Amino acid sequence: MKYGFIGLGNMASAIIQGMISSSDFNAEDIYGINRSPQKTEALVNQYGIQSSPSLEQLIKDVDVIIIAVKPQMFDDVLPTIKEHLNKNQIVISIAAGKSLDYLHEHLGSNNTIFRVMPNINATIGASTSCYSTIATDSDQKALIEQLFATVGTIVELPENLFSIFTTIGCASPAFTYLYIDSLARAAVREGMPKQMALEIAASSVLGSAKMVLQSESHPWALIDQVCSPGGTTIQGVTSLQVNHFESTIYEAVDAVTNKDALLQKETVK
């Protein structure tokens, strides 16, 4: 199989890096094109991938097309893709706000299309990704899972859950970064050096995430385990609750989900 990336930004670069680092993909089977020739040349030199002289040629050369341009560029590239696409090719979109209905409308109702949503942690091989498709071919799904497993974990979700995933899977790393930085800054205020505080806060968040994933206990049960009666931790937990920590998270999730829904509506227009 040959893979063609249309757009070679940060996410495409991360996926290419993951593919090259695994034993399942070869650099000579990966093609790329970008509106900035310098970006293409840099990835060719770094990973040994193939540079395509034109979008038309890339589509002709590959079996799997990964559309990795920004959403606002889709109207420019989709007509060319549709013109040269054949029914045996697989198309993958990793853009936010572009539904399967939109993609099938612009590329053809009979084409095999996957919508995939990775997150920024793909750059270190730790993305939480999901995909949706109307395709039923198990081999094609296995191919998508194999491809994106090179940058983390991936699960299949129905299309109607994509907006929610966009929040808890893709926007939430920013929330977590903010939380880690806030913990570190609070420690700095108490007298700890910033870099030391960042390392401790990040390590603690990583360990806590592993506990949630690996433990059979509910997160609230884990909270209760840490909070001794009359102790220090319960003071911090109740302070967060009094200051609307949970409802603030709910509102942040609503804000991202509503914005994603708005993008979907704008796409339909």
Secondary structure as UniProt FT lines:
FT   STRAND          3..6
FT   HELIX           10..21
FT   HELIX           27..29
FT   STRAND          30..33
FT   HELIX           37..47
FT   STRAND          50..51
FT   HELIX           55..61
FT   STRAND          64..67
FT   HELIX           71..73
FT   HELIX           74..84
FT   TURN            87..88
FT   STRAND          90..93
FT   TURN            96..97
FT   HELIX           100..107
FT   TURN            109..110
FT   STRAND          112..117
FT   HELIX           120..124
FT   STRAND          127..133
FT   HELIX           138..148
FT   HELIX           149..151
FT   STRAND          152..156
FT   HELIX           159..161
FT   HELIX           162..165
FT   HELIX           166..171
FT   HELIX           172..189
FT   TURN            190..191
FT   HELIX           194..214
FT   HELIX           219..226
FT   TURN            229..230
FT   HELIX           232..242
FT   TURN            243..244
FT   HELIX           245..268
//
